[in-house]
Amino acid sequence: MMGGSDSSAVAGGLARHIPVLARQVLEYLAPHDGGVYVDGTFGAGGHTRAILQSADTRVIGIDRDQSAIAGGFGLVEQAAGRLVLVEDRFSDLDAVARDQGHEAVDGVLLDLGVSSMQLDEAGRGFSFRHDGPLDMRMGHDGPSAADLVNTASDRDLASIISTLGEERFARPIARAILKARDAAPITTTRALSDVVGTVLQQRPGEIHPATRTFQALRMFVNDELGELAVGLAAAERVLKPGGRLVVISFHSLEDRIVKTFLAERAAKTGGSRHLPEVARAAPSFRVLTKRPVTADDAELAANPRARSAKLRAGERTDAPAFAADMAALLPRVPSLDDIMRGR
């Protein structure tokens, strides 16, 4: 996630946004000459640019958003062979790296959430601040947010909004959505925001009433938590011993998944003093961040969108990757396929 503007460039040219926690990303990723790094969420390219500038590195940039890939062509030219961009999901990052000729890489960066470019483009339907089609898809495949809100039951909508948006008023919001769509389909961001506004009123000093609902729908439509869980396992498989994993999250559920993943991979023992030791795999990661790293006052003043950012990092050991079920890391929500099939 990014915001603001940046005058730095890998070889001239301008970046459109300030990458969040850029200094801390470089500190924990520790790029070095000859290293190969995967930026699984290329976005506007701010973090990739910083990695390319920090040393004689190579970067594989991945993004599921076609517009992000197209917007990065200038940086590809500036990088003179050190950057390749791939339109794909970061959950496939190990396969993408292999396709680019790298069986193992020196670092993986994941900057989660929606980018400021996506938020600021009304036609993408991510933000209630700009009226546009209720889309919210990071790629261009699968059901949109409009498909979801006009198809799902009030029970499923309430579950999604409550779990992913952590919205206390999820049930009345879901009922209001069903009542509104009975009169006419909800097809724009303003229409949905207005529906939420019938349940929650704006109060001075508080976030917009529709914030949590929009966040929940976006995360659900794009399966963001599922992507994260699978992407973490992919990073574990592709990182070489000593390679670094750096993840920036903006949501408590995302941060919890990353924290749990690293803690489980770094655990050395099982059992207790009352029971025999449980045999378990050797640790595949060493945790580098005892607590999440956050933005300092200077960065917050320059980039308010960094306020909720939390960075966690781990270093790969030489132990084999775990074979655990990543679904155990995820909260329980309805299936998008089942909703669209009317189950």
Order of alpha helices (4+ residues) and beta strands (2+ residues): beta-beta-alpha-beta-alpha-beta-alpha-alpha-beta-alpha-beta-alpha-alpha-alpha-alpha-alpha-alpha-alpha-beta-alpha-beta-alpha-beta-alpha
